[in-house]
Amino acid sequence: MSIAARQPHSSPLESETLFDPTPRRALGEEEPVTWSEASRGWIIRGHEDVLGCLRDSRLGASYEDVLDVRLRGLSPELAGALRETFAAHPWDGREATPLRRQAAPGFTPQVLDACRPVIRGLATRLVRRGGQDRMDVVRAVCAPLPALVLAEVFALAERDREPFLAWAWQLADFHSPAADADRGALARAALGAARGFLSWLTPLLEERRRAPGGDLLSRMLQVEQPGARTAVQRVSTLALLLVCELGFVTDQLGNVLHEVLARPELWRMLRVDRSRIRPAVEEALRFQPARPVLYRAVGETLTLRGRTLRPGEVVFLDVATANRDSQVFTTPERFDLHRDAARQKHVTFGFGLHHRLDAGLIRHQLECVLEVLLEEFPGLRLDEERPPRLKRHGPLVRGFETLPVRW
């Protein structure tokens, strides 16, 4: 069903309270599959059911629905222009599998491991210029780092970096806005950024296809697949997706840092034993996903827990609750560094066909930022004089606008 064909209705994606993970864990265990009249959709809360939905090809990613929420209240002309721009680069539905195949050479463990020194160097530079004895770690590190990392792994020439970073931050702000942001201004900036980015990117990709290097774009261009779309067109879509999702990376960086710093005993433990950084990152990812709810649409009739889900119906996969399902996670409300992450898997990055392409790159950024902060500021702590401020705590976005720290 197209966006235009749907009747407008109030969406839980616009609610700041419906999807608060703490009080709804028990509800998720009692009612893992629930029809919500308020949202006119199915809410899936149990870990097993969320995983099953992520595996099920009858449930498609529904970026159009998420975009629809972003476009509400805008002028028809502006909303239409944004729809048209993003619709030309679909990354859900039937394009999901070809896009993952196209991306695969750029996201192998070996390629991502090779990026780690670059990520660490960027994180070090940002941390060192953050301040004398205190800083807002979101503005100083979490916000700029993801775009700088992409500029490096894309191997952009110096002349291209300034416009690329401007486009990247404008698109990230549109897809991960603060609660009080001017949505019209963000949308206009995002439209200009998307058009500018794509018109610049196409000749760059053609050049990399003819003379490939070892960068992420060149690696993704290596795959030739049958179909109407060329490798350049698919990599253009993948690059746009990575840039639009930079806000998620920023939010997840802030969430993980807050979870660690809110536990001073954990920070002291990490100072002594750096081998615990990785399990600390995984546990923080479980505790506070930057996208608490994933949005899906039913493509074919299916039955789940005795409930019939019909084509065209909306499904909300409640990741935040699934990550605290006591059927999977022992003592789910406890931050546990000894948790067996192989058996108690969070779904913050999705799963299977819907697993985030950039999950490995995000993990490297999370770990590198913690490593650098521990080395540079062993006495780091949350700033007791300036409390952190959430930019939004809703189903689409959970992240910090500010996260002041001191040392």
N, C-alpha and C positions, 0 to 999 in steps of 0.2 A: 504494500500500500504506500503510495507516495505521500510526502508531507502535505501536499496541497489537498489530498483527498481526506485527510483525517480531520475530525472535528476538534477544535481547540478545547483543551481542558486543563485544569490545574494539575501539574505534575509534581510528584514527590521530589523530583530532581531540583525543584526550586525551594524545597523545605530545608530549614536549618536544624530542625529538631527530630523529624520523623526517623532519621537513620542514626541516631546517637547510639554507638555500639554498646555502651556499658549496660543500660537497663534492658536491652532487648535480647541479651544472650539466652536467658531462660526461656523467653518466648520462642526463640529460634529452635530450641530443643523440644518444646512442646508442640509447636506448629511450624515444621520446616518448610511447608508449602502452603501459602495463604493467598487467597484472592483479596485484593484491596479495592473497594469501591472508590475510595478517595483518589487512588492513583490510576484506577481502571487498568490494573495490570497484576501479574503474579509476582509475589515476593518470595524468593527462594533463600532460605537462611542456613540450612544444614550444610556442613562441610562436604559430606558425601554427595548431596544433591547438587551443590554448586559445581563440584568437580564433574559430575555426570553431565550437567548442562554445558560445561565448557568443552566436553568431549563430543557432544551430540551435534552432528552436522545439520539437524533439523532446526537448530537455534542459530540464527545468524547475528553477527555483530551489527549494531544499529547506530552507526555514526550519524545518520540522518536525523534520528530522534534527538541525539545529544546536541547536534548543531541547531535543531529547531528551537531548543530551549535557549540557546545563546542568541538566537535571532528575534525572539519575542520582544515586541515593543519598538523595534526598529522600523524605519520607513520601508514600504514595500520595495522601493528601488534598491536600497542598500541591502536588504535581506536577500532579494533576488540575485543581486550581483555576487554576493558571498556564496550563495547556494550554487550558482553556476560555476564559480571558480573552483570550489571544492568538489563538485560533482564530476568535473572533468578529470579528477584524480582519485577515483574510488579506491579505498583500501579495506573494504569489507565485502560481504557477499561472495560472489563467484571469483573475485580477484584475490581472495585471501591466500589460497594455496599457491597460485603462480607468484604472488609477491614474496611469499616465504622462500620459495625456491630461488627467486632472484636474489634475495638478500643473503642467503646462506653462506656464500664464500666470504662475506665481509664480517661475519659474526662467529667464526669458529673460536674455540678457546685459545688457540695459538695466536690468532690475530688480536684478540682482546688482551691477552697477556702482554703482547708487544706494545700495546697502548699504555700500559700502566706507568712506565717512567714518565711519559708525557703528561699524564693526568696528575701524577705526584708533583711534577715540576710546576704545573699551573696552580695547583692547590697551595703549594708552598709560597709562590709569589703573591697570591691573593691574601693568604693568612698574614704574611709579614708586613703587608702594607695596610692591614686592617685598623690598626690603632696602637696607641702607646700602652694603655693598661685596660682598655675595654673597647668593644665594638659590637655592632649589630651583625651577627654572623650570617643572617639571611642576606642582607644587602651587600655585605663585604665578600662573601664566599658562595653561598648557596645559589643566589640569583645569577651571578656572572659565570660561574664555573661551567655549567652544562653547555652553554653556547660556545665558550672558548674551547672546550673539548671537541665539539663537533667541527669547529674551524680547523683544528689540528688534524683530526682523523680524516677530514675531507682534503687535507693538504692544500688549503687555499693560499693563493699568492697574497703577498702583503697588501697589494692594492685592492683586493677583494674583501678583506677582512672587515673593514669598517662598515660598508653597506650590508654585508652578511649579518654581522652582529646586530645592527639596527633592525633588520627584517626579523631576525630570530626572536629578539626580545619583544617586538610588537605582536608577533603571532603567539608567543608564549603568554603574554598578558591577556590576550583575547580568550585563549582556551583555559586559562587558570586565573580568572579575575578576582580581585578583592571585592568584598561585599558591597562597598560603597563606591565602586568604580563607575565612571561614566560609560555606560555600555555603548552608547552611540559613538563616542570618541574612540573607544577601543575597536569597535567594528570597522570604522572608517580607516583607522591605522592598519588594521589587519588586512583589509582588502587591498590597500596600496602595497603592503608588505608582501602579500601572497603573489600579486601580479609582478611586482619588481623581482622577487626571488625567482619565480618560475621563468621569466623572460631572460634573466641572467644565467640560470642554471642550464637551460637546454643547450646552448653552444658550448658550455663547459663540458657537459657530458659527451657531446659529440667529439670534442677534442680528446677526452680521456679514453673514449672507445677506440679512436684511431691510434693513440699513443698511451697505452695504459701504464700506470705506475703501481706502487704498492699500497696506495691509499684505499680507504673504504669505498669510495665511489667506483674506482677502477675495478676493485674486486667484485662488487655487485654487478658490474657491467659484463662480467665474464660469461654469464649464463645466457644461452640462446634458447628460447622456448617457442613452441608453436602457439599461434593465436593471433588475434587482431592487433595486439599491442607489441611494440618493439621493446628491446632491452632498455633503450634510452627512456622511453615513456614510463616503463615500470620503475626504473631507478629514480626518475623524477618524482614519481608518487611516493616512493620510499623516503626520499630526502625530505619532501614536504611533511610526511608523517613524523619523521624524527624531529624536525624543527618545531612543528605544532605541539609535540609532546614535551618540549623542554620545560614547560611549567610544571608538569608532573614530576620531573626530575628535581627541580628546585624545591617543590613541596615535600618530596620524599626525603631529600637531604635535611631539610629543617626538622621534619618529624623525627627522624632517627637521632639527630643531634639532641633534640629536646628530650627524648626518652632516655638517652644515656646521661646527659647532664642533670636531669631531674633526680638521678640516683647517685649521689656523691660517692657512695661506697663502690659503685660500679666503675666510676671514673678512676678511683684509686687503684682498683684491681687491674684495670687496663694499663695503667702506668707501669705496673710491675710485670704484667704478663701480656705482651702484645699478641700472643697466639689466641687470645680470647676476643680479639676485635671482630673476626668473622662471625662467630656465634652471636656476639652482641648485635651486629648488624642484622642478622637473620631474625633474631627475636624482636628487635625494634620494628622491622618490616612487618612482622606478624601483628604487633601491638597497634600500630598506627599506619594503615595504608593511606596513601595520598588520594586514592580514588576508592572510597569505601563501598561504592556500588557500581557494578557493571551493568550496562543496559543492553538487552538483547530483544530480538523479535522472533516469533514463532513462524517458521516457514512451512512446516508440515505438522499435522496433528500428532501429538504424543501424549502418553500417560505418565504421570509422575506422582507417586504416593497416592494412587487412586484418583487423582485429579486429571481431568482432560484439558490439555492446553491446545488451543485451536489457532490455525493460521491467522496472522495479522495481530494476535494479542501480544502485549508487551510483557517482558519478563525482567525483573530486577534481581540480579544476583548479588546478594548481600555479603560481600567479601569480608567486611569488618566483623560480622557475627560468625561467619564460617571460620574465621581465624581464631575464634574463642569457643569452638564447639568442644565440650568436655568429652564427647565420644571419640575424639581424635587427640586432643591436647590435654595431657595431665596437668592439673592445677592451672587452667587456662588464664586466670587473672594474675598469675605470678610471672614475673620477668625472670626466666630461667636460662642461664647460660649453658646448662648441661642437657638441655632438651635435645632429643634425637631428631635433628632436622630432616633426616632422610625418611623417617617414619611419620613424623608429625609435620607435614608440609603445609606452609601457609600458601594462600592463593592470591597474595598481593599482586603478583606479576601475571596472574591468569594461569592458564594451563593448556597443554596440547596445542591445537591449532590457534588458540587464543592466548598463547603465552607471549609476553612482550618480546619483540625482536631485540630490544636494547637492554634487556634485563642484566646481561653480563656486564655491559658497559656501565650501567647504573651501579651495580655492586662494586665495581672497581672505584668509582667516584666516592661512594660512601666509605669504603675502607681507607682510601687514600686521604680523605679529609680528616678522618679520625686519627690516622697515623701522624699526619702533619701537626694537627692541634696538640696531640699528646707530646710530641717532640718540642714544639715551639713554646707551648704554654702548659706545662704540667700542672699548674695550679688553677687551670680554667674552671669556671663555675658560672652558673646563671647569675645575672646581675640582680641582686636583691632590691636595688633601688629603682629598677626599671623592668617591670614584669613584661613577659612576652605578650604579643598580640596576635591572635588568630586572624587571618584575613577572611577566612570562611570555614565553617565546620558543617558542611552539608554533604549529601551523597555524591555529588560530582567532584567536589574539591575539599580536601582537608589539608590545610597548610598554614604556615605562619607568615604574617606580614612583617613582623619584626621578632627577633630572638636575641635580645641583648645579653652579652656575656662579659665577664671581667676576669682578670688574673693578677 
